[in-house]
């Protein structure tokens, strides 16, 4: 099965309803690969670190469409996107769009804005505590996300699988236990990934990804992430589809099967 991402219809404007859902990822990915092939690794990495892209038709002149592009990035990465970086990224996107009679008139960057909850003061104080960490960077920006053992989770499913893994951890001897890292940042080629659960066991590293309803239609992206993790030395990458799980026993069996695969020599 091909993991090729869909391309926008270049015969119409990029922000048309038919294109709006796919144009951001397509333009980012194509521009990053172009820069990589041209040897501009820094520009490629900056593009790969963009969370999302906003594209709006800005003007039309001489049969050429001009667009206003806004890069949305994690707040911690925002300072990296200075004037020189934006110039390089804009140049890459112009090369991608030019053959279709489209251009980038303006390019800007803004930080991803967190949602505000009533307990934002406590959230800020907790996040800025005495032990800085890159664990769960994105969930920390979201209100009322699950927290356990001072670890942050995107949703309750991640926490539930973590609890099952912790139970298994408690049954193992100290000389043959497992390590559990939820939402730890890992750098692979041209991308920073944040696997749901990274597990160490018997000298091997594995990853569990928890797929909810939001993963529908993202099979190509998920397959690409899996391949990059395997190429980076992760032994086993397995996915738990929460829509196919109806009991705790099924989660426990999934975890046991995963650990068996990971520990198999």
C-alpha positions in Angstrom: 0.0 0.0 0.0 1.3 3.4 -1.0 1.8 6.0 1.8 1.9 8.9 -0.6 -0.1 11.9 0.7 -2.8 13.4 -1.5 -2.0 16.5 -3.6 -4.3 19.5 -4.0 -6.1 20.3 -7.2 -3.8 23.0 -8.7 -6.4 24.0 -11.3 -8.3 25.8 -8.5 -7.3 28.1 -5.7 -5.4 26.5 -2.8 -7.9 27.6 -0.1 -10.9 26.2 -2.0 -12.9 23.7 0.1 -11.6 20.8 -1.9 -8.0 21.8 -1.1 -8.1 23.3 2.3 -7.8 20.1 4.3 -4.7 18.8 2.4 -2.8 21.8 1.1 -1.0 22.6 4.3 0.7 19.2 4.8 1.3 18.9 1.1 3.0 22.3 0.8 5.1 21.7 3.9 6.2 18.2 3.0 7.0 19.0 -0.7 9.0 22.2 0.3 10.9 20.3 3.0 11.9 17.5 0.7 12.9 20.0 -2.0 15.2 21.8 0.4 16.6 18.5 1.6 17.5 17.4 -1.9 19.1 20.8 -2.6 21.3 20.5 0.5 19.6 23.1 2.7 19.1 20.9 5.7 18.4 23.8 8.1 15.5 25.1 6.0 14.2 21.5 5.6 14.2 21.0 9.3 12.5 24.3 10.1 9.7 23.4 7.6 9.3 19.9 9.2 8.9 21.5 12.6 5.9 23.6 11.6 2.8 22.4 13.3 0.3 23.6 10.6 0.0 26.0 7.7 -2.6 28.6 6.9 -2.9 29.5 3.2 -5.1 32.3 1.9 -5.5 33.8 -1.5 -4.1 37.3 -1.3 -4.3 38.7 -4.8 -4.5 37.8 -8.5 -2.5 39.6 -11.1 -1.4 38.7 -14.6 -3.0 35.2 -14.3 -0.9 34.4 -11.3 -2.4 33.7 -7.8 -0.6 35.3 -4.9 -1.0 33.7 -1.4 -0.5 34.8 2.2 1.1 31.9 4.1 1.2 31.7 7.9 3.4 29.1 9.6 2.0 27.9 13.0 4.7 26.6 15.3 5.1 25.5 18.9 5.7 28.5 21.2 9.2 27.1 22.2 10.2 27.0 18.5 8.9 30.4 17.5 12.2 32.3 18.0 13.9 30.1 15.4 11.8 31.5 12.6 13.5 34.8 12.0 13.5 36.9 8.9 16.2 34.9 7.2 14.5 31.6 7.9 11.2 32.9 6.6 12.9 34.1 3.4 14.4 30.6 2.8 11.1 28.9 3.5 9.2 31.3 1.2 11.7 30.7 -1.6 11.2 26.9 -1.3 7.4 27.3 -1.4 7.6 29.6 -4.5 9.6 26.9 -6.3 7.0 24.3 -5.5 4.0 26.5 -6.5 5.5 28.4 -9.4 4.9 25.8 -12.2 1.2 26.0 -11.4 1.0 29.8 -11.7 0.9 30.3 -8.0 3.1 32.4 -5.8 3.8 33.3 -2.1 3.2 37.1 -1.7 3.7 37.1 2.1 4.9 34.6 4.6 4.6 35.0 8.4 4.9 32.9 11.5 2.9 32.8 14.7 3.0 30.6 17.8 0.4 28.0 18.4 -2.1 29.6 20.9 -3.0 27.3 23.9 -6.6 27.0 24.9 -7.4 28.7 28.2 -8.8 26.9 31.2 -10.0 28.3 34.6 -6.9 26.8 36.3 -4.4 28.4 34.0 -2.4 29.9 36.9 -1.8 26.4 38.4 -1.0 25.1 34.9 1.7 27.7 34.4 3.2 27.2 37.8 3.3 23.4 37.3 4.9 23.6 33.9 7.5 26.1 35.1 8.4 24.1 38.2 12.0 23.4 39.3 12.4 20.4 36.9 12.1 21.5 33.3 11.3 18.7 30.9 10.5 18.1 27.2 7.9 15.4 28.2 4.4 16.1 26.9 5.2 19.5 25.4 1.9 19.8 23.5 -0.5 18.4 26.2 1.0 20.9 28.7 -0.6 23.7 26.6 -4.0 22.0 26.8 -6.3 22.5 29.8 -7.3 19.5 32.0 -5.1 16.9 30.3 -4.4 13.7 32.3 -1.4 13.8 34.6 0.0 10.8 36.6 3.4 10.3 38.3 4.3 13.8 37.2 3.9 12.7 33.6 1.5 14.3 31.1 -0.8 12.6 28.7 -2.8 13.7 25.7 -5.9 11.7 26.7 -7.3 9.1 29.1 -6.5 6.2 26.7 -2.8 7.0 26.9 -3.0 7.1 30.7 -4.9 3.8 30.8 -2.4 2.0 28.7 0.4 3.6 30.8 -1.3 2.2 33.9 -1.4 -1.4 32.4 2.3 -1.1 31.5 3.0 0.1 35.1 1.3 -3.0 36.5 3.4 -5.2 34.3 6.5 -3.2 35.4 5.7 -3.9 39.1 5.6 -7.7 38.5 9.1 -7.8 36.9 12.3 -8.2 38.9 14.6 -5.1 39.1 17.1 -6.9 36.9 14.6 -7.3 34.0 12.1 -4.5 34.3 10.7 -2.1 31.7 11.0 1.7 31.2 8.0 3.7 30.2 8.3 7.1 28.5 5.0 8.8 27.6 5.2 11.6 25.0 9.0 12.0 24.9 10.4 14.1 22.1 12.6 12.1 19.7 14.4 13.5 16.7 14.4 11.5 13.5 15.4 12.6 10.0 13.9 16.1 9.4 11.2 15.6 12.0 10.6 15.7 15.7 8.2 13.0 16.7 6.4 12.5 20.1 5.5 8.8 20.4 2.6 8.1 22.7 4.5 5.6 24.7 8.2 4.6 24.3 9.1 1.4 26.1 12.5 0.0 26.9 12.8 -3.8 27.7 15.6 -6.4 27.5 17.9 -4.0 25.7 15.4 -3.1 23.1 13.2 0.0 22.4 9.6 -0.2 21.3 6.8 2.3 20.7 3.1 2.0 21.3 0.8 4.5 19.4 -2.8 4.9 20.6 -5.1 5.7 17.7 -8.4 7.3 18.4 -11.1 8.7 16.0 -8.9 11.6 15.1 -6.6 9.2 13.2 -9.2 8.3 10.6 -7.8 9.1 7.1 -4.3 9.5 8.4 -3.0 6.0 7.5 -0.4 7.4 5.2 1.0 9.8 7.8 1.0 7.1 10.5 2.8 4.6 8.2 5.5 7.2 7.5 6.0 7.8 11.2 6.2 4.1 11.8 8.8 3.7 9.1 10.9 6.6 10.4 10.9 5.1 13.9 11.9 1.7 12.7 14.7 3.2 10.6 15.9 5.1 13.7 16.4 1.8 15.6 13.1 1.2 17.3 12.6 -2.6 17.3 8.8 -2.8 17.5 6.1 -0.2 16.7 2.5 -1.3 17.4 -0.8 0.6 17.3 -3.8 0.2 19.6 -7.0 1.3 17.9 -9.3 2.4 20.8 -12.4 2.0 18.7 -11.7 -1.7 18.5 -11.2 -2.2 22.2 -14.1 -2.8 24.6 -12.5 -4.1 27.8 -9.5 -3.7 30.1 -8.6 -7.4 29.3 -8.1 -6.5 25.7 -5.7 -3.7 26.6 -3.8 -6.1 28.9 -3.5 -8.7 26.2 -2.3 -6.0 23.7 0.4 -4.9 26.2 1.5 -8.5 26.9 1.7 -9.3 23.2 3.7 -6.1 22.7 6.2 -6.9 25.5 6.6 -10.5 24.1 7.5 -9.1 20.7 9.9 -6.5 22.2 11.7 -9.0 24.4 12.0 -11.8 21.8 15.6 -12.4 20.9 
